Amino acid sequence: QVQLGEFGGDLVKPGGSLRLSCVASGVNFRRTTAGWYRQAPGKQRELVAVIGSSGTTDYADSVKGRFTVSRDNAKSTVDLHMNDLKPDDTAIYYCTIQTIAGDYWGQGTQVTVSS
C-alpha cells in the first residue's frame, strides 16, 4: 500500500523560508516522478515543482528562483525548499508521486504566509 506523508507546513511571514518534506512508503521510490502541487482557497490545484527519477526538475513560473525541489532516493523523500515566501504562496501543499501503477497523493500540509 502506497502512502505519502507530508511535513513542514506552518505560518511564516512574507520574505521568510520554509521546508516541506514528504516521505513515501510502499513504493520503489527511485523509479517515480515526485513533486508538489498546491491549492489556494477558491482556486484550482496547480503544479509547483516536479523532479523526475533522473533528477530533472521543472517549476511553475511563479516560484522559479525561489523554490527548490530535491529528492533522496535512499530515504524515499522529496523536499520543497521555499524562500522569499509571498502571501500568494498561501495554500495547502500536496506531495504526489507518479508510478506505472498510477498517481498517489498525500493529504496536504497548510502553508500560510502572513504578517
C-alpha positions in Angstrom: 0.0 0.0 0.0 1.5 3.3 -1.1 1.4 6.1 1.5 2.7 9.6 1.4 3.2 11.8 4.5 3.9 15.5 4.3 5.6 17.6 7.0 6.6 21.2 7.5 3.6 23.4 6.8 3.5 26.4 9.0 2.6 30.1 9.4 5.5 32.3 8.1 6.0 36.0 7.5 6.5 37.4 4.0 10.1 37.0 2.9 10.5 34.0 5.1 11.6 30.5 4.3 10.1 27.0 4.9 11.0 23.5 4.0 8.3 20.9 3.2 9.2 17.2 3.3 7.3 14.2 2.0 8.1 10.6 2.9 6.9 7.7 0.7 6.4 4.1 1.6 5.2 1.0 -0.2 6.7 2.0 -3.5 10.0 1.8 -5.3 10.6 5.4 -4.9 13.7 5.8 -7.1 11.5 4.8 -10.1 8.9 7.5 -9.5 8.4 11.1 -10.6 7.8 13.1 -7.5 6.6 16.6 -6.8 4.5 19.2 -5.2 1.2 20.8 -6.1 -0.8 23.4 -4.2 -4.3 24.6 -3.9 -5.3 28.0 -2.6 -8.8 28.8 -1.4 -11.2 29.2 -4.4 -8.5 28.2 -6.9 -7.7 25.0 -8.8 -4.8 22.8 -7.7 -1.6 23.8 -9.6 1.8 22.3 -10.1 4.5 23.9 -8.0 7.6 21.7 -8.8 8.4 18.2 -10.0 11.5 16.1 -10.0 12.0 13.1 -12.2 13.7 9.8 -11.4 16.8 11.1 -13.1 16.8 14.3 -11.1 15.5 16.6 -13.8 13.3 19.4 -12.4 10.5 21.7 -13.5 8.9 24.6 -11.7 5.9 26.8 -12.0 6.9 30.3 -13.3 5.6 31.9 -10.1 8.1 30.0 -7.9 11.2 29.9 -10.2 14.2 31.3 -8.4 12.5 31.0 -5.0 11.7 27.3 -4.6 13.9 24.2 -5.0 12.7 20.7 -5.2 15.0 17.8 -4.2 14.8 14.1 -3.6 16.7 11.5 -1.5 16.0 8.1 -3.0 17.7 6.3 -0.1 15.2 7.8 2.3 12.3 7.9 -0.1 11.8 11.6 0.4 11.0 14.6 -1.7 11.5 18.1 -0.2 10.4 21.5 -1.3 12.7 24.4 -0.1 10.8 27.7 -0.2 12.5 31.0 0.1 11.2 34.6 -0.2 7.7 33.5 0.5 4.8 35.7 -0.5 1.2 35.9 0.6 0.2 34.4 -2.8 2.1 31.3 -1.8 -0.5 30.6 0.9 -2.1 27.3 0.1 -2.4 23.6 1.0 0.6 21.9 -0.4 0.3 18.3 -1.7 3.0 15.8 -2.3 2.5 13.5 -5.2 4.3 10.6 -6.9 3.7 9.1 -10.4 4.2 5.4 -10.8 3.4 2.9 -13.6 0.5 1.8 -11.4 -0.9 5.3 -11.1 -0.6 8.6 -9.2 -0.6 8.9 -5.5 -1.3 12.0 -3.3 -0.6 13.0 0.3 -3.2 14.6 2.5 -1.6 18.0 2.3 0.1 20.5 4.6 -1.0 24.1 5.1 1.4 26.9 4.4 0.2 30.4 5.4 2.3 33.5 4.5 1.1 36.5 6.5 2.4 39.3 8.6 
